[in-house]
Structure formats: C-alpha cells, structure tokens
C-alpha cells in the first residue's frame, strides 16, 4: 500500500484535506448490527462482508498485497494468497511515478512496467481469475483520470474487482469517484493517517466502504523493525466514528508485528514483506507459505482473552 505523503492541497494527510461534501450523515458505532443500523451506511459489499465475518468469528483479517504484472505468472501469487488464508487481496496497478510507495513497492511496480504491463491487459488477466476472495485494486488518481472515474470503475467491476483504493485523491475531491464507484458496485476504501484531525477522521469513516485503512506511520510504505506507537491512537480515533472494520497497513513486516498490530485493529494489510520475496525470486508456493505464516500467527491468538499491550 501507499504512504501518507501525497500531492494536492495537503502533503501530510492522505485523502483528508478540504471542506466536507454532502453525503448521508453517519451517527457513529451501532449498538446492534452495525451494518444494518448505522444511518446512511450502505449495505455491506463483499469486502466488508468478508472482514465482518472474520471479526464475528473472533478472528483477525489478513489482506496481502500483490503488484499486478510483477512476473509473467503474477496471478499465481494472487491464487496462492487466497489459498493460504487471505480474507481479501489488494492488487496494486503499476505506475511510473508511485510517489507514495516505498522502495520495495516502487521496485515491484518498475519491474512490472519493464515487462510491458499495462492497466488494460492486467485487468483482462484479473477478469480471467477466480480467486475465491474479494479483490481490491490500489492505484493512483492519474490512472483513474485517463479513463475517467465512471469508465474506470465500470472496467474494474467488469474484471471482478470489488474494492478500490486511490490514496492520492483528497476527500474534498473524492465525490465524483465516490459516485462512480458506488454506481459500479465497488467499495471505495479511504485512509486515515496518524496526523488526521478528529473531524477529518469522522468524514473519512462516513465515506469509506469495505473498511477504513489506518496508516501505521507517517511516510511511505516499507519494511520496519517495529510497529509504530501511533497505531493504537489512530485506530481508537477511527472506532469513535464507525463500526466498519479497521485494518492497519504500512510496515507490517512479520507475523509477530501482525499480531501486535491486531491487538488494536481488526487485521492487517501486508505488502512490502511479500513483494520483497517475489522480487528476490520466491515462487507462488513460497509466497503462499509466507502468507500462511501470517494467517497461522493471527489464528493462534485467543483474541477474546487477549490483553491489549501498553
């Protein structure tokens, strides 16, 4: 996934600048079935359903990331992730100027582009893939705008994609994309950074679908030695405004870090740790084993009895 630096009105806070726009009001976490009782909340789509199901069963969600086109057989990595415990899978469309990504994802994107990977062809490959779990595309606003919001979202839906993340689109500019994504049946997932002010968190929580993506630290994506101390505060701030699942990404580098982070959140997104292995030549089976290690670590915890660290 991408980091909280971005272009546009703000350089410190992803998708969180500018005035609010008209949309149904959100009143906060529900006391009953949150998917049904939050005013203004649309019926859950496949991504949200999968994550809520994991949460309802007492578990934590795992969303691995795969750069589309990183190898000729890149869809085999997607299948391996699905077969080894992914609740959903994030597919990164390669882009020539991934300014929000760290060195590993930049290298993965560059390798895909050097192979001749292009958005249209990658979506054709996705359309032929039955992963068995919801697929979420992560891309940049320039790629969306080439086709236009409506055409791009319809193309994703036709390829079987269920969710969309466009982290460099600020919230005051997201309305056309929000309308287009909803019309296409896509869940538009928005990000909250550690620097996000409370009223912005409320707006993001109101507009996001599928889950709210909590950025673990300020900066770009990449491998890190420890989980940021800001995670607990960021996740708690999001939970004040929504009952949507909250997943943490950016720097989740090991199964132990996934467990540590999930004491606060509903699960994790794992990207650089996986693409580093693919860049180093890992096979689909080897990547699947790595995903399985994350799944096993999360499943080994009795979350109902677990005590939150700190």
C-alpha positions, 0 to 999 in steps of 0.5 A, a space after each residue: 500500500 501507499 504512504 501518507 505523503 501525497 500531492 494536492 492541497 495537503 502533503 501530510 494527510 492522505 485523502 483528508 484535506 478540504 471542506 466536507 461534501 454532502 453525503 448521508 450523515 453517519 451517527 457513529 458505532 451501532 449498538 446492534 448490527 452495525 451494518 444494518 443500523 448505522 444511518 446512511 451506511 450502505 449495505 455491506 459489499 463483499 469486502 466488508 462482508 468478508 472482514 465482518 465475518 472474520 471479526 464475528 468469528 473472533 478472528 483477525 483479517 489478513 489482506 496481502 498485497 500483490 503488484 499486478 504484472 510483477 512476473 509473467 505468472 503474477 496471478 499465481 501469487 494472487 491464487 496462492 494468497 487466497 489459498 493460504 488464508 487471505 480474507 481479501 487481496 489488494 492488487 496494486 496497478 503499476 505506475 511510473 511515478 508511485 510517489 507514495 510507495 516505498 522502495 520495495 513497492 516502487 521496485 515491484 511496480 518498475 519491474 512490472 512496467 519493464 515487462 510491458 504491463 499495462 492497466 488494460 491487459 492486467 485487468 483482462 488477466 484479473 477478469 480471467 481469475 477466480 480467486 475465491 476472495 474479494 479483490 481490491 485494486 490500489 492505484 493512483 488518481 492519474 490512472 483513474 483520470 485517463 479513463 475517467 472515474 465512471 469508465 474506470 470503475 465500470 472496467 474494474 467491476 467488469 474484471 471482478 474487482 470489488 474494492 478500490 483504493 486511490 490514496 492520492 485523491 483528497 476527500 474534498 475531491 473524492 465525490 465524483 469517484 465516490 459516485 462512480 464507484 458506488 454506481 459500479 458496485 465497488 467499495 471505495 476504501 479511504 485512509 486515515 493517517 496518524 496526523 488526521 484531525 478528529 473531524 477529518 477522521 469522522 468524514 473519512 469513516 462516513 465515506 469509506 466502504 469495505 473498511 477504513 485503512 489506518 496508516 501505521 506511520 507517517 511516510 511511505 510504505 516499507 519494511 520496519 523493525 517495529 510497529 509504530 506507537 501511533 497505531 493504537 491512537 489512530 485506530 481508537 480515533 477511527 472506532 469513535 466514528 464507525 463500526 466498519 472494520 479497521 485494518 492497519 497497513 504500512 510496515 507490517 513486516 512479520 507475523 509477530 508485528 501482525 499480531 501486535 498490530 491486531 491487538 488494536 485493529 481488526 487485521 492487517 494489510 501486508 505488502 512490502 514483506 511479500 513483494 520483497 520475496 517475489 522480487 528476490 525470486 520466491 515462487 507462488 508456493 513460497 509466497 503462499 507459505 509466507 502468507 500462511 505464516 501470517 494467517 497461522 500467527 493471527 489464528 493462534 491468538 485467543 483474541 477474546 482473552 487477549 490483553 491489549 499491550 501498553 
